[in-house]
């Protein structure tokens, strides 16, 4: 019976080695995901008048507002500052996630994450 060639992967030992590498990469990715989920990212707006912390799970964990920025006549500004700080903190977390996943991707496949 003829041996099948799996598109240049060869048989037996090469396929087992490929499977071990895939399992190792999967484990590394899972560990990185857990670390990212535990991380916390902070951003502020308005020169530090509003500070927001988010978790790696993309949840807001803290919002600190300097009392000086609270003006009942200008709620729109406060809302804008909060929105800006939340979006910046989330962006920081997403950038960290993308960087971590790209470091583990095989050459040429970083854009997949």
N, C-alpha and C positions, 0 to 999 in steps of 0.2 A: 504494500500500500504506500502510495507517495505521500510525502510530508507536505503539508500546506505551508506556504510562506505568507505570513500575515503582513503584507505591505512593507516588507523590509525590516520588520521587528524580529524576524527569526522565530525560532520556537523555544520551548523549554526554558533554559536558564535566563535568556534575555527577557522573556515575558515575565518571569518571576521577579527579576530585578526591577523591571518597569512597574510592576504591581507594588513592590516594596517602597519604591520611590514615591508612588502616588499616595500610598497610605501614610508615609512620613509627612508629605506635604499637607495632606488632609489634617493630620494631627497638629502640625505647626499652625495651620490656618485657624483651627478651632481654639488653640491656646491664645493666638493673637486676638481673636474675636473676644474671648473672655477678658483679656487685659483691656481692650478698647472699651468694652461695656462697663468696666470698673473705673475707667478714667473720668476726670472731671475737667471741664473747660470753662474758662471765665472770660468775659468781655465786658467792656464798659462803654458808655457813650456820654456825651455832654461833659467831657473833661472829668469823668469819674463820678458824675452826679447820679448815674444809674449803673449799677453793676449786676450782671446776671451770671449765674453758674448753671451749666447743663451737664447731665451725665452722658457717658458714652452711649447710653441707650436712647439718647435724644429726648430726654425729659428735663424740664426746667426744675432745678433743685433749690434755687435761691434767687431772690430779687431784692436788692438793697437800693433804696431810694434816699438820697440826701434830702433832708427836710427843706433845704433852701430852694430846691427845684419845684416844690409843690406850690403851685399858684392856682387857686380856684378859678381865676379869670383866664387861665391858659392851660386847660387840661389837654388840649391837642398837642402841645409841645411835650408834655410828660408822656403821653401815649407814643409819640414818635421816638422819644429817647428809649423807652422800654422796647419798642419794636426793633430799633436799630441794635440795641445790646443783645437781645435774644437772637436775632439773625446772625450777628457776628459770632456769638458763642457757638451756635449750631454749625456755622461754617468752619470754625476752628476744629470742631469735633469731626466733621466730615473730611476735612483735609488730612487730619491725622489718620483716619480710617483708610482713606485712599492710599496714603503714603505707606502704611504698614502692609496693606495687601499687595501693592505694587512691588515691594521689596521681595515678596515671596513668589511672585509670578515668574514663570520661565521667561527667558529672553524673548522679547517681541510680543509678549502677551499682557503687559502691564495695563493696557487700556481696557481690559475686560472687567476690571473691578472698579 
